[in-house]
Amino acid sequence: MKVVMLSPEPPYPLYGGGAFRIASLLHYFARFAEVDLILISDTGLPALLPPGLVRSQQVIPLPHHSRSFAARFLRNASRAIRGVPPLVDRMAGLALPLERALGNKRYDLGIVEHLWCAPYVEQLRKSCIETVLDLHNIESVLHERCAELSGGLVGAGHRRFASVSRKLELALLPRYSAVLVASEKDAQTAREMAPGARVKVYPNALPWVETPRQAELPRIVFSANFEYHPNIDAVRFLVREIWPEVRRRHPELRLRLVGRGDQCIHHLLPPDSRIDVTGPVPDALAEIAQARIVVAPLRAGSGTRIKILEAWAAGRAVVATPLAAEGLEIVDGTNIALASDAGALVSAMDRILGDSVLKSTLGQNGRRSFESQYCWEAVWANLDLNPQLMNGHALNGYT
């Protein structure tokens, strides 16, 4: 079986939910197929992949874009006027390089990562018997939720991008042989907005790890990619409305913000607030495993959150908003503690910090959820893609 994957972000190193999801599919197919990776790269550099994972890797470089606030504002204003979602626009204009990368090779299956690259379905169809679009998020829902939290021009921009993303989803999803989404909730949304699409749930997951043995420290940890707007908003919410009261009740604690994009959140942190920002770390799981509690205070977003899966893998208690836990198999008070607003989040954290049995129970049950449902082997078992059926144009498990 021959597979080609088109990805706008590298699967390795394993930083962030996107990388974990892409890597999980690469490792799934590498067990029984020859896989070629076509990587769209803003650095122009190939991904640092484990040996033998793919047969070949080709890089399509993106033109340089300034990351200054003024440049980003002007680009997004232009995109709103033209009616093109930001990352779809960023990935545009690469049809010829993609055709050169595909050449005259023939594949049983072509996988496209993210809606951002979905417009290249026709280029993939020329080389692939079947095509699969892997949606990490429902982009229109993501923009709608960001619009609810933003005012002024930013809110108007997100509303505009939500509308044009929905039109793209409606037009593009049915053109793929199958569409993968991260949860049943996303599947329902995708089927409602694009009834002709063949949608299959492929949950986010992590590679198998043993429970880390790090000693617990007096820390509350929030692990995320802080370049991502919903996570920046979550930091603002956490620092302004939650942490001051938690700190007052538990002065021995420190808040630790773990992940890349630290330059995007420093301005949100007051001085002498007992908040540490790590930046990128070589092992996020080790950082999480040292926490007394892991918190996920998201108020926007789509898909499912790797940060909760990492906390479960580490055997740590999680306090989260319902939106942060959306799409996961959860039972409030069993494998997670849910709280909808700042006061409820403070109360939940206070209750767990004062009850070692509850804290341990939440962590142990979260670990069981990881082992049974959210490690790569568990989600691969439910994907059930039979390569022998590919030449007959049938996608076992995708109907």
C-alpha positions as CSV (number, residue, x, y, z in Angstrom):
1,M,0.0,0.0,0.0
2,K,1.3,3.5,-0.9
3,V,0.3,6.5,1.1
4,V,1.1,10.2,0.7
5,M,0.5,12.8,3.4
6,L,0.3,16.6,2.8
7,S,0.9,18.4,6.1
8,P,1.3,22.1,6.9
9,E,3.1,21.4,10.2
10,P,5.8,19.0,11.1
11,P,4.8,15.8,13.1
12,Y,8.2,15.9,14.9
13,P,9.3,17.2,17.4
14,L,6.1,16.2,19.3
15,Y,5.1,19.8,20.4
16,G,1.4,20.4,20.5
17,G,-1.8,18.6,19.6
18,G,-1.3,19.0,15.8
19,A,2.1,17.2,15.9
20,F,0.7,14.3,18.0
21,R,-2.2,13.8,15.7
22,I,-0.2,13.9,12.5
23,A,2.5,11.6,14.0
24,S,-0.2,9.1,15.1
25,L,-1.4,8.7,11.6
26,L,2.1,8.4,10.2
27,H,2.9,5.7,12.7
28,Y,-0.4,3.9,12.0
29,F,0.3,3.7,8.2
30,A,4.0,3.0,8.6
31,R,3.1,-0.4,10.0
32,F,1.8,-1.7,6.7
33,A,2.4,0.9,4.0
34,E,5.1,2.9,2.2
35,V,4.5,6.5,3.2
36,D,5.7,9.7,1.5
37,L,5.4,13.0,3.4
38,I,5.1,16.3,1.7
39,L,5.7,19.0,4.3
40,I,4.7,22.7,3.8
41,S,7.3,24.4,6.0
42,D,7.7,28.1,7.0
43,T,11.3,27.4,7.9
44,G,12.0,25.5,4.7
45,L,13.5,22.7,6.8
46,P,12.4,19.0,6.8
47,A,10.8,17.5,9.9
48,L,13.2,15.5,12.2
49,L,11.5,12.1,11.8
50,P,12.4,8.8,13.5
51,P,14.4,6.6,11.1
52,G,12.2,4.5,8.8
53,L,9.0,6.2,9.6
54,V,8.5,7.4,6.0
55,R,9.9,6.4,2.6
56,S,10.6,9.9,1.6
57,Q,10.0,13.5,2.7
58,Q,9.8,16.5,0.4
59,V,9.6,20.1,1.7
60,I,7.6,22.9,0.1
61,P,8.9,26.2,1.6
62,L,6.5,29.0,2.5
63,P,7.4,32.6,1.7
64,H,8.5,34.6,4.7
65,H,5.9,36.6,6.6
66,S,6.6,39.2,9.2
67,R,5.2,38.3,12.6
68,S,4.9,41.8,13.8
69,F,1.5,43.0,15.1
70,A,1.1,45.6,12.3
71,A,1.9,43.1,9.6
72,R,-0.4,40.5,11.0
73,F,-3.2,43.0,11.4
74,L,-2.9,44.2,7.8
75,R,-2.8,40.6,6.4
76,N,-5.9,39.6,8.4
77,A,-7.7,42.8,7.3
78,S,-7.0,41.9,3.7
79,R,-8.1,38.3,4.3
80,A,-11.4,39.4,5.9
81,I,-12.1,41.7,2.9
82,R,-11.2,39.0,0.4
83,G,-13.2,36.3,2.3
84,V,-10.3,33.9,2.9
85,P,-9.5,32.3,6.3
86,P,-6.0,33.2,7.6
87,L,-4.3,29.8,7.4
88,V,-6.0,28.8,4.1
89,D,-4.6,32.0,2.7
90,R,-1.2,31.3,4.2
91,M,-1.1,27.9,2.4
92,A,-2.5,29.2,-0.9
93,G,-0.6,29.4,-4.2
94,L,1.3,26.0,-3.8
95,A,-0.5,24.0,-6.5
96,L,2.5,23.8,-8.9
97,P,5.0,22.9,-6.2
98,L,2.6,20.3,-4.9
99,E,2.1,18.8,-8.4
100,R,5.9,18.7,-8.8
101,A,6.3,16.9,-5.5
102,L,3.6,14.4,-6.5
103,G,5.2,13.9,-9.9
104,N,3.9,10.9,-11.8
105,K,3.7,8.7,-8.7
106,R,0.5,6.8,-7.9
107,Y,-0.9,6.3,-4.4
108,D,-3.6,4.2,-2.9
109,L,-4.4,6.9,-0.3
110,G,-3.7,10.6,0.0
111,I,-4.1,12.3,3.4
112,V,-4.5,16.0,3.8
113,E,-3.9,17.5,7.3
114,H,-6.1,20.5,8.3
115,L,-8.7,22.4,6.5
116,W,-5.9,24.9,5.6
117,C,-4.7,22.5,2.8
118,A,-8.1,21.1,1.9
119,P,-8.3,23.2,-1.3
120,Y,-5.6,21.0,-2.8
121,V,-8.0,18.0,-3.1
122,E,-7.9,18.1,-6.9
123,Q,-4.1,17.9,-7.0
124,L,-4.3,14.8,-4.7
125,R,-7.1,13.2,-6.7
126,K,-4.8,13.1,-9.8
127,S,-2.4,10.9,-8.0
128,C,-4.5,9.1,-5.4
129,I,-7.2,6.5,-5.6
130,E,-8.8,7.7,-2.3
131,T,-8.4,11.0,-0.4
132,V,-8.8,11.6,3.3
133,L,-9.1,15.0,5.0
134,D,-8.0,15.1,8.6
135,L,-9.7,17.9,10.5
136,H,-7.9,18.8,13.7
137,N,-10.6,21.4,14.5
138,I,-13.8,22.5,13.0
139,E,-12.4,25.9,11.8
140,S,-15.8,27.6,11.6
141,V,-16.6,26.7,15.2
142,L,-13.2,27.8,16.4
143,H,-13.7,31.2,14.9
144,E,-17.2,31.5,16.2
145,R,-16.0,30.8,19.7
146,C,-13.1,33.3,19.4
147,A,-15.6,35.9,18.2
148,E,-17.7,35.4,21.3
149,L,-14.7,36.4,23.5
150,S,-13.4,39.2,21.4
151,G,-14.8,42.7,20.8
152,G,-14.2,45.4,18.1
153,L,-12.3,44.6,15.0
154,V,-10.9,41.3,16.3
155,G,-14.4,40.0,17.0
156,A,-15.6,41.2,13.7
157,G,-12.7,39.5,12.0
158,H,-13.4,36.1,13.7
159,R,-17.1,36.4,12.7
160,R,-16.1,37.0,9.1
161,F,-13.6,34.1,9.1
162,A,-16.2,31.8,10.7
163,S,-18.6,32.5,7.9
164,V,-16.1,31.9,5.1
165,S,-14.7,28.8,6.9
166,R,-18.2,27.4,7.0
167,K,-18.6,27.9,3.2
168,L,-15.3,26.2,2.6
169,E,-16.2,23.3,4.8
170,L,-19.5,22.9,3.0
171,A,-17.8,22.9,-0.3
172,L,-14.7,20.8,0.4
173,L,-15.7,18.1,2.9
174,P,-17.9,16.1,0.5
175,R,-15.1,16.1,-2.1
176,Y,-12.9,13.8,0.0
177,S,-13.4,10.0,0.2
178,A,-13.5,10.4,3.9
179,V,-13.1,13.1,6.6
180,L,-11.5,12.4,10.0
181,V,-12.5,14.4,13.1
182,A,-11.4,14.3,16.7
183,S,-14.7,13.6,18.5
184,E,-18.3,12.6,18.1
185,K,-19.4,16.2,18.7
186,D,-17.2,17.4,15.8
187,A,-18.5,14.5,13.7
188,Q,-22.1,15.7,14.3
189,T,-21.2,19.2,13.4
190,A,-19.4,18.1,10.2
191,R,-22.3,16.0,9.1
192,E,-24.8,18.7,9.7
193,M,-23.0,21.4,7.7
194,A,-21.8,19.0,4.9
195,P,-24.4,16.2,4.7
196,G,-22.6,14.6,1.8
197,A,-19.3,14.1,3.7
198,R,-18.3,10.6,4.9
199,V,-17.2,11.4,8.5
200,K,-15.2,9.1,10.8
201,V,-14.1,9.8,14.4
202,Y,-10.4,9.5,14.9
203,P,-9.6,10.7,18.5
204,N,-6.5,12.6,19.5
205,A,-4.2,10.3,21.3
206,L,-0.6,10.0,22.7
207,P,2.0,7.4,22.2
208,W,2.2,4.9,25.1
209,V,4.2,6.0,28.1
210,E,4.6,4.5,31.5
211,T,3.3,6.6,34.4
212,P,6.1,9.2,35.1
213,R,7.8,8.9,38.5
214,Q,8.5,12.5,39.1
215,A,8.0,13.8,42.6
216,E,5.0,16.0,43.1
217,L,5.9,19.7,43.7
218,P,3.7,22.6,45.0
219,R,2.7,23.6,41.5
220,I,-0.4,24.2,39.4
221,V,0.4,23.5,35.8
222,F,-1.2,24.8,32.6
223,S,0.5,23.2,29.5
224,A,-0.3,24.6,26.1
225,N,0.9,26.2,22.9
226,F,0.7,29.9,23.8
227,E,0.8,31.1,20.3
228,Y,-2.7,29.8,19.9
229,H,-5.4,32.4,20.5
230,P,-7.7,30.3,22.7
231,N,-4.7,29.4,24.9
232,I,-3.7,33.1,25.2
233,D,-7.3,33.9,26.3
234,A,-7.1,31.0,28.8
235,V,-4.0,32.5,30.3
236,R,-5.6,35.9,30.6
237,F,-8.7,34.2,32.3
238,L,-6.5,32.1,34.6
239,V,-4.1,34.9,35.7
240,R,-6.7,37.6,36.2
241,E,-9.8,35.7,37.6
242,I,-8.6,32.4,39.1
243,W,-5.0,32.4,40.2
244,P,-5.1,35.4,42.7
245,E,-7.7,33.6,44.8
246,V,-6.0,30.2,44.6
247,R,-2.8,31.9,45.6
248,R,-4.5,33.6,48.6
249,R,-5.8,30.3,49.8
250,H,-2.7,28.3,49.0
251,P,0.3,30.7,49.3
252,E,2.8,27.8,49.0
253,L,1.8,27.1,45.4
254,R,3.3,28.4,42.2
255,L,1.5,28.6,38.8
256,R,3.6,27.1,36.0
257,L,2.8,27.8,32.3
258,V,4.5,25.1,30.2
259,G,4.9,25.4,26.5
260,R,6.1,27.3,23.5
261,G,4.9,30.8,22.6
262,D,5.9,32.2,26.0
263,Q,6.6,35.5,24.2
264,C,2.9,35.9,23.6
265,I,1.8,35.8,27.2
266,H,4.5,37.6,29.2
267,H,2.5,40.9,29.0
268,L,-0.4,39.2,30.8
269,L,1.6,38.3,33.9
270,P,1.7,40.8,36.8
271,P,5.0,41.1,38.8
272,D,5.5,39.1,41.9
273,S,2.6,36.8,41.0
274,R,4.4,33.5,41.7
275,I,4.0,32.5,38.0
276,D,6.7,30.7,36.1
277,V,6.8,30.5,32.3
278,T,9.0,27.7,30.9
279,G,8.9,28.3,27.1
280,P,9.5,25.1,25.0
281,V,10.5,22.1,27.1
282,P,12.0,18.8,26.0
283,D,9.5,16.7,28.0
284,A,6.1,18.3,28.7
285,L,4.9,15.1,30.4
286,A,7.7,15.4,33.0
287,E,6.6,18.9,33.8
288,I,3.0,17.9,34.1
289,A,3.9,15.0,36.3
290,Q,5.3,17.3,38.9
291,A,2.0,19.2,39.3
292,R,-0.4,18.8,42.2
293,I,-3.2,19.8,39.8
294,V,-3.3,20.4,36.0
295,V,-5.8,23.1,35.0
296,A,-7.3,23.6,31.5
297,P,-9.3,26.9,31.7
298,L,-10.3,27.2,28.1
299,R,-13.2,29.4,26.9
300,A,-12.7,28.9,23.2
301,G,-11.4,26.3,20.8
302,S,-12.5,23.2,18.9
303,G,-11.4,19.6,18.6
304,T,-10.0,17.8,21.8
305,R,-7.2,18.9,24.1
306,I,-3.9,17.1,24.2
307,K,-3.2,18.9,27.4
308,I,-5.8,16.9,29.2
309,L,-4.6,13.6,27.7
310,E,-1.1,14.4,28.8
311,A,-2.3,15.0,32.4
312,W,-4.2,11.7,32.3
313,A,-1.1,9.9,31.0
314,A,0.9,11.5,33.9
315,G,-1.7,10.3,36.4
316,R,-2.5,13.9,37.5
317,A,-5.8,15.3,38.6
318,V,-7.4,17.7,36.1
319,V,-9.6,20.7,36.6
320,A,-11.1,22.0,33.4
321,T,-13.9,23.9,31.8
322,P,-16.5,21.9,30.0
323,L,-15.3,23.3,26.7
324,A,-11.7,22.3,27.4
325,A,-12.9,18.7,28.0
326,E,-15.3,18.7,25.0
327,G,-15.2,15.6,22.9
328,L,-13.5,13.4,25.5
329,E,-15.0,10.5,27.4
330,I,-15.3,12.1,30.8
331,V,-17.3,11.6,34.0
332,D,-17.2,14.7,36.3
333,G,-15.8,13.8,39.6
334,T,-14.4,10.5,38.4
335,N,-11.6,11.2,35.8
336,I,-11.9,15.0,35.8
337,A,-13.3,17.9,37.7
338,L,-15.4,20.3,35.6
339,A,-16.1,23.9,36.4
340,S,-17.7,26.5,34.2
341,D,-16.6,29.9,35.7
342,A,-13.8,31.4,37.7
343,G,-15.4,30.9,41.1
344,A,-16.3,27.3,40.4
345,L,-12.8,26.6,39.1
346,V,-11.3,28.1,42.3
347,S,-13.6,26.0,44.4
348,A,-12.8,22.8,42.5
349,M,-9.1,23.3,42.8
350,D,-9.4,24.2,46.5
351,R,-11.4,21.0,47.1
352,I,-8.9,18.8,45.4
353,L,-5.9,20.4,47.1
354,G,-7.5,19.7,50.4
355,D,-8.5,16.1,49.7
356,S,-5.6,13.8,48.9
357,V,-7.9,10.8,48.3
358,L,-10.0,12.7,45.7
359,K,-6.8,14.0,44.0
360,S,-5.3,10.5,43.8
361,T,-8.6,9.1,42.5
362,L,-9.0,11.6,39.7
363,G,-5.4,11.0,38.7
364,Q,-5.7,7.2,38.7
365,N,-9.0,7.2,36.8
366,G,-7.5,9.7,34.3
367,R,-4.6,7.3,33.8
368,R,-7.0,4.4,33.1
369,S,-8.8,6.6,30.5
370,F,-5.5,7.2,28.7
371,E,-4.6,3.5,28.7
372,S,-7.9,2.2,27.5
373,Q,-9.0,5.0,25.1
374,Y,-6.4,7.6,24.3
375,C,-3.1,5.9,23.6
376,W,-2.2,5.4,19.9
377,E,-2.8,1.6,20.0
378,A,-6.3,2.1,21.3
379,V,-7.3,4.6,18.6
380,W,-5.6,2.5,15.9
381,A,-7.7,-0.5,16.8
382,N,-10.9,1.5,16.1
383,L,-9.7,3.0,12.8
384,D,-9.7,-0.5,11.1
385,L,-8.4,0.5,7.7
386,N,-8.0,-2.5,5.6
387,P,-5.3,-2.0,2.9
388,Q,-6.5,-5.0,0.8
389,L,-9.8,-3.1,0.1
390,M,-8.1,0.1,-1.2
391,N,-7.8,-1.0,-4.8
392,G,-11.6,-1.7,-4.8
393,H,-12.2,1.9,-3.8
394,A,-13.5,0.9,-0.4
395,L,-12.5,2.5,2.9
396,N,-13.2,0.0,5.6
397,G,-13.9,1.9,8.8
398,Y,-14.7,5.2,7.0
399,T,-18.3,4.5,6.0
